[in-house]
Amino acid sequence: MAKTIYIAGLGLIGASMALGIKRDHPDYEILGYNRSQASRDIALKKGMIDRATDDFASFAPLADVIILTLPIKQTIAFIQELADLDLKEGIIISDAGSTKSAIVDTAEQYLAGKPVRFVGAHPMAGSHKTGAASADVNLFENAYYIFTPSSLTTPETLSEMKDLLSGLHARFIEIDAKEHDRVTSQISHFPHILASGLMEQTAVYAEKHEMTRRFAAGGFRDMTRIAESEPGMWTSILLSNRETILGRIEDFKERLDGIGQAISKGEEEQIWNFFNQAREQRQAMEIHKRGGVDSSYDLYVDVPDEEDVILRILELLRGTSLVNIHINEENREDVHGILQISFKNAQDLERAERLITENTDYTVVVK
């Protein structure tokens, strides 16, 4: 039976989700809300949605499922607004927020006693690109799509959502909302604070030591890449998960003090253990098994500085989906090869490694 799906927010996540739903459910009607006309027009023109509006309340009563792909504050405001609307009985309401406790708490407070179902969600996929124009049907492929059930989630809710979103080709997982926020505070939210703090420190340091910017190499680039993230989104994330994040900051201060004291006292063994434990712990983590936002698989090729060499490699990889290509030519300290190619999944990485190794004599390193 065809359903009507209402996606509120036609940015990268919402528009890509619409494409994924249409892939497996071409008969479903997809309605879209967006405040700006530009994204509405793009989504309509490219067939991502069937109808669009800038009045959120107008389409809500028509929907079998509403998915809020909006900033956290607006998601909370729309949940409160939905509580006063005449919705279909048994409707599923979900979201795509990066923090979950505040959103789930709001839903349980405002939607309690109403004939609706609510399940929190966080699709852990993203891109440096934004807006409906950047929508990608494969954005969520192999990424975790996390559900955080609430007291308004029935046993059938998750199975219905998984069926609806089957075309995303994501990896569905369930976790408690508060535990979700604890975990993401450590592996997503706090790293953004570190990256931005390191950039701020470096910018000030470079005012007196001008070569700082020029010598910044692979390790610095990799550690600070996420400092280019959208500031409004990260402000709302930190403020909606403040207690847990403050705990991570205090914990890290103690760890910095610990290694600082070891350096001050010249404790060589403790310093060696500090680096060795980190190396072993990183190697043991499932970082390269495609977990969350910004996950990618990197391959480095040590190519000579010769004409057409990069074109030759790209020709070998024809038909393979690439996420990014980077030429490490400024400073090659701590990089594994001058040509860095990022892939979306392990299969493409393995295929590329095999093709380049079999057809060239270049050194290939997978990280």
C-alpha positions as CSV (number, residue, x, y, z in Angstrom):
1,M,0.0,0.0,0.0
2,A,1.4,3.4,-1.0
3,K,2.2,5.8,1.8
4,T,2.7,9.5,2.1
5,I,6.0,10.6,3.5
6,Y,6.6,14.1,4.7
7,I,10.3,15.2,4.9
8,A,10.7,18.5,6.8
9,G,14.0,20.0,5.8
10,L,15.4,19.6,2.3
11,G,19.1,20.0,3.0
12,L,21.7,17.4,2.2
13,I,20.3,14.8,4.6
14,G,16.6,15.3,3.9
15,A,17.0,15.4,0.1
16,S,19.3,12.4,0.0
17,M,16.8,10.5,2.2
18,A,14.0,11.3,-0.2
19,L,16.1,9.9,-3.1
20,G,16.7,6.7,-1.0
21,I,13.1,6.3,-0.2
22,K,12.1,6.7,-3.8
23,R,14.7,4.1,-4.9
24,D,12.9,1.3,-3.1
25,H,9.4,2.8,-2.9
26,P,8.7,4.7,-6.2
27,D,5.0,4.5,-5.6
28,Y,5.2,6.5,-2.3
29,E,4.3,10.2,-2.4
30,I,7.0,12.3,-0.8
31,L,6.1,15.8,0.4
32,G,8.7,18.3,1.4
33,Y,9.0,21.3,3.6
34,N,11.7,23.9,3.4
35,R,11.8,27.5,4.4
36,S,13.9,28.6,1.4
37,Q,12.4,28.4,-2.1
38,A,15.7,27.5,-3.7
39,S,15.9,24.0,-2.1
40,R,12.2,23.4,-2.7
41,D,12.7,24.2,-6.4
42,I,15.7,22.0,-6.7
43,A,14.0,19.1,-5.0
44,L,10.9,19.4,-7.2
45,K,12.9,19.9,-10.4
46,K,15.1,16.8,-9.8
47,G,12.1,14.7,-8.8
48,M,13.2,14.1,-5.2
49,I,9.8,15.1,-3.9
50,D,6.3,15.3,-5.4
51,R,5.0,18.4,-3.7
52,A,6.6,21.2,-1.6
53,T,5.6,23.8,0.9
54,D,7.0,26.6,3.1
55,D,4.1,26.1,5.6
56,F,5.1,23.1,7.8
57,A,1.6,22.6,9.3
58,S,-0.1,22.4,6.0
59,F,1.2,19.0,4.9
60,A,1.4,17.3,8.4
61,P,-2.2,16.0,8.4
62,L,-1.6,14.2,5.1
63,A,1.4,12.2,6.2
64,D,1.7,8.5,7.3
65,V,5.3,9.3,8.3
66,I,7.0,12.6,9.2
67,I,10.8,12.8,9.3
68,L,12.3,16.0,10.7
69,T,15.7,16.6,9.1
70,L,16.2,20.0,10.7
71,P,18.5,21.7,13.2
72,I,17.9,20.5,16.8
73,K,16.1,23.7,18.0
74,Q,13.8,23.7,15.0
75,T,13.2,19.9,15.4
76,I,12.1,20.4,19.0
77,A,9.8,23.4,18.0
78,F,8.2,21.3,15.3
79,I,7.5,18.4,17.6
80,Q,5.8,20.8,19.9
81,E,3.8,22.2,17.0
82,L,2.8,18.6,15.9
83,A,1.2,18.0,19.3
84,D,-1.5,20.5,18.4
85,L,-2.2,19.3,14.8
86,D,-4.8,16.8,13.6
87,L,-2.6,14.0,12.4
88,K,-3.4,10.6,11.0
89,E,-3.9,7.9,13.7
90,G,-0.8,5.8,14.1
91,I,1.4,8.2,12.3
92,I,5.2,7.7,12.8
93,I,7.2,10.8,13.6
94,S,11.0,10.6,13.5
95,D,14.0,13.0,13.2
96,A,17.6,13.1,12.2
97,G,19.2,15.1,15.0
98,S,22.8,14.7,16.0
99,T,21.9,14.6,19.7
100,K,18.9,12.6,20.9
101,S,18.0,13.1,24.6
102,A,16.5,16.5,24.3
103,I,14.5,15.6,21.2
104,V,13.2,12.3,22.7
105,D,12.3,14.0,26.0
106,T,10.4,16.7,24.1
107,A,8.5,14.0,22.1
108,E,7.6,12.0,25.2
109,Q,6.4,15.2,26.9
110,Y,4.3,16.8,24.1
111,L,3.1,13.7,22.2
112,A,2.2,11.5,25.2
113,G,-1.4,10.3,25.1
114,K,-1.8,11.1,21.4
115,P,-2.4,8.3,18.7
116,V,1.1,8.9,17.3
117,R,4.4,6.9,17.4
118,F,7.8,8.6,17.8
119,V,11.2,7.1,17.3
120,G,14.4,9.2,17.5
121,A,17.0,8.7,14.8
122,H,20.5,9.8,13.8
123,P,21.8,8.9,10.4
124,M,25.5,9.1,10.8
125,A,26.4,10.3,7.3
126,G,27.4,13.6,6.0
127,S,29.5,15.6,3.6
128,H,31.4,18.8,3.3
129,K,28.7,19.7,0.7
130,T,25.3,21.1,1.7
131,G,21.8,21.7,0.4
132,A,19.4,19.8,-1.9
133,A,21.7,20.4,-4.9
134,S,24.3,18.1,-3.3
135,A,21.8,15.3,-2.6
136,D,23.2,11.8,-3.1
137,V,21.2,8.6,-3.1
138,N,24.2,6.7,-1.8
139,L,25.0,9.1,1.0
140,F,23.9,6.6,3.7
141,E,25.4,3.5,2.1
142,N,26.9,1.3,4.9
143,A,26.7,4.2,7.4
144,Y,25.0,3.6,10.8
145,Y,21.4,4.8,10.9
146,I,20.8,4.9,14.7
147,F,17.3,4.6,16.2
148,T,16.7,5.7,19.7
149,P,13.3,4.3,20.7
150,S,11.1,6.2,23.1
151,S,8.1,5.3,25.2
152,L,6.0,6.2,22.1
153,T,7.8,3.5,19.9
154,T,5.7,0.4,19.3
155,P,7.3,-3.0,18.4
156,E,6.2,-2.4,14.7
157,T,7.6,1.1,14.5
158,L,11.2,0.1,13.8
159,S,10.3,-2.6,11.3
160,E,8.2,-0.1,9.4
161,M,10.9,2.5,9.4
162,K,13.5,0.0,8.3
163,D,11.3,-1.0,5.4
164,L,10.7,2.7,4.5
165,L,14.4,3.4,4.6
166,S,15.6,0.2,2.9
167,G,16.7,2.2,-0.2
168,L,19.3,4.1,1.9
169,H,21.3,0.9,2.1
170,A,22.3,1.9,5.7
171,R,23.2,-0.2,8.7
172,F,20.3,0.1,11.2
173,I,21.1,-0.1,14.9
174,E,19.2,0.7,18.1
175,I,20.6,2.5,21.2
176,D,19.2,4.4,24.2
177,A,19.0,8.1,23.6
178,K,21.1,9.1,26.6
179,E,23.8,6.4,25.8
180,H,23.8,7.7,22.2
181,D,24.7,11.2,23.5
182,R,27.4,9.8,25.7
183,V,29.0,7.9,22.9
184,T,28.8,10.6,20.3
185,S,30.1,13.2,22.8
186,Q,33.4,11.2,22.8
187,I,33.8,10.2,19.2
188,S,32.1,13.1,17.4
189,H,31.4,16.2,19.5
190,F,34.6,16.4,21.5
191,P,36.8,15.9,18.5
192,H,35.3,18.9,16.9
193,I,36.2,21.0,19.9
194,L,39.7,19.7,19.8
195,A,40.1,20.4,16.1
196,S,38.8,24.0,16.4
197,G,40.9,24.6,19.5
198,L,44.0,23.4,17.7
199,M,43.2,25.7,14.8
200,E,42.7,28.6,17.1
201,Q,46.0,27.9,18.9
202,T,47.9,27.5,15.6
203,A,46.5,30.7,14.2
204,V,47.7,32.7,17.2
205,Y,51.1,30.9,17.2
206,A,51.5,31.7,13.5
207,E,51.3,35.4,14.1
208,K,54.8,35.2,15.7
209,H,56.1,32.1,13.9
210,E,55.1,32.7,10.2
211,M,56.4,29.3,8.9
212,T,53.9,27.5,11.1
213,R,51.2,27.6,8.3
214,R,53.6,26.5,5.6
215,F,55.0,23.5,7.5
216,A,51.5,22.2,8.6
217,A,51.6,18.7,7.1
218,G,49.5,15.5,6.8
219,G,48.9,14.9,10.5
220,F,47.9,18.5,11.2
221,R,45.6,18.5,8.1
222,D,43.9,15.3,9.1
223,M,43.4,16.4,12.7
224,T,41.9,19.8,11.8
225,R,39.8,18.9,8.8
226,I,36.6,18.9,10.8
227,A,37.3,22.4,12.0
228,E,35.7,23.6,8.7
229,S,32.3,22.3,9.9
230,E,29.3,24.5,10.0
231,P,29.4,26.6,13.3
232,G,25.7,26.9,13.8
233,M,25.1,23.2,13.8
234,W,27.9,22.5,16.2
235,T,26.8,25.3,18.6
236,S,23.4,23.6,18.9
237,I,24.9,20.2,19.3
238,L,27.2,21.3,22.2
239,L,24.4,23.2,23.9
240,S,22.0,20.2,23.6
241,N,24.6,17.8,25.2
242,R,26.5,20.1,27.4
243,E,26.8,18.1,30.6
244,T,28.3,15.0,28.9
245,I,30.7,17.2,26.7
246,L,31.9,19.1,29.7
247,G,32.8,15.8,31.3
248,R,34.9,14.8,28.3
249,I,36.7,18.2,28.4
250,E,37.6,17.7,32.1
251,D,38.7,14.1,31.4
252,F,41.0,15.3,28.6
253,K,42.5,18.0,30.7
254,E,43.6,15.4,33.2
255,R,45.2,13.3,30.4
256,L,47.0,16.3,29.0
257,D,48.3,17.1,32.5
258,G,49.5,13.5,32.9
259,I,51.6,13.5,29.7
260,G,52.8,17.0,30.5
261,Q,54.1,15.9,33.9
262,A,55.8,12.9,32.3
263,I,57.6,15.2,29.8
264,S,58.6,17.6,32.6
265,K,60.1,14.8,34.6
266,G,61.8,13.1,31.7
267,E,60.0,9.8,32.2
268,E,60.9,8.1,29.0
269,E,59.1,4.9,29.6
270,Q,55.8,6.6,30.5
271,I,56.0,8.7,27.3
272,W,56.8,5.6,25.2
273,N,53.8,3.8,26.7
274,F,51.6,6.8,26.1
275,F,52.3,6.6,22.3
276,N,52.4,2.8,22.1
277,Q,49.0,2.3,23.9
278,A,47.4,4.9,21.6
279,R,48.8,3.1,18.6
280,E,47.6,-0.3,19.8
281,Q,44.2,1.1,20.8
282,R,43.6,2.7,17.4
283,Q,44.6,-0.4,15.5
284,A,42.1,-2.4,17.6
285,M,39.2,0.0,16.9
286,E,36.7,-0.5,14.1
287,I,37.5,2.8,12.6
288,H,38.0,1.4,9.1
289,K,34.8,-0.7,9.1
290,R,32.6,2.3,8.1
291,G,31.0,3.5,11.2
292,G,29.8,7.0,11.3
293,V,29.9,10.6,10.0
294,D,32.8,11.4,7.7
295,S,34.1,7.8,7.6
296,S,36.1,7.1,4.6
297,Y,38.8,4.6,3.4
298,D,42.1,6.1,2.4
299,L,44.7,4.8,0.0
300,Y,48.1,6.5,-0.5
301,V,50.2,6.0,-3.6
302,D,53.8,7.2,-3.7
303,V,53.9,8.4,-7.3
304,P,56.8,10.1,-9.0
305,D,56.4,13.7,-10.2
306,E,55.8,12.9,-13.8
307,E,53.4,14.1,-16.4
308,D,50.1,12.2,-16.6
309,V,50.9,9.8,-13.8
310,I,47.8,10.8,-11.8
311,L,45.6,10.5,-14.9
312,R,47.0,7.0,-15.4
313,I,46.0,5.9,-12.0
314,L,42.5,7.4,-12.3
315,E,42.1,5.6,-15.6
316,L,42.9,2.3,-13.8
317,L,40.1,3.2,-11.3
318,R,37.5,4.0,-13.9
319,G,34.1,2.8,-12.6
320,T,35.2,3.0,-8.9
321,S,33.3,5.5,-6.7
322,L,35.8,8.0,-5.3
323,V,35.0,10.3,-2.3
324,N,38.0,12.6,-2.7
325,I,41.5,12.9,-4.2
326,H,44.2,14.9,-2.6
327,I,47.8,15.6,-3.7
328,N,50.2,16.0,-0.8
329,E,52.7,18.2,-2.5
330,E,53.4,21.0,0.0
331,N,55.0,19.0,2.8
332,R,55.4,15.3,2.8
333,E,56.4,14.8,6.4
334,D,54.1,12.1,8.1
335,V,52.1,11.4,4.9
336,H,52.1,7.9,3.4
337,G,52.2,8.9,-0.3
338,I,51.9,12.0,-2.4
339,L,48.5,10.9,-3.9
340,Q,45.7,10.3,-1.4
341,I,42.5,8.7,-2.7
342,S,39.5,8.3,-0.4
343,F,36.7,5.7,-1.0
344,K,33.3,5.3,0.5
345,N,33.5,1.6,1.2
346,A,36.0,-1.2,1.8
347,Q,35.2,-3.0,-1.5
348,D,36.2,0.0,-3.6
349,L,39.3,0.4,-1.5
350,E,40.4,-3.2,-2.0
351,R,39.7,-3.1,-5.7
352,A,41.7,0.1,-6.1
353,E,44.6,-1.3,-4.1
354,R,44.7,-4.5,-6.3
355,L,44.4,-2.6,-9.6
356,I,47.2,-0.1,-8.8
357,T,49.5,-2.8,-7.3
358,E,49.0,-5.1,-10.3
359,N,49.4,-2.5,-13.0
360,T,52.1,-0.2,-11.6
361,D,55.3,-0.4,-9.5
362,Y,54.2,2.4,-7.2
363,T,54.2,1.9,-3.4
364,V,50.6,1.6,-2.1
365,V,49.7,2.1,1.5
366,V,46.2,1.6,3.0
367,K,45.2,3.5,6.1
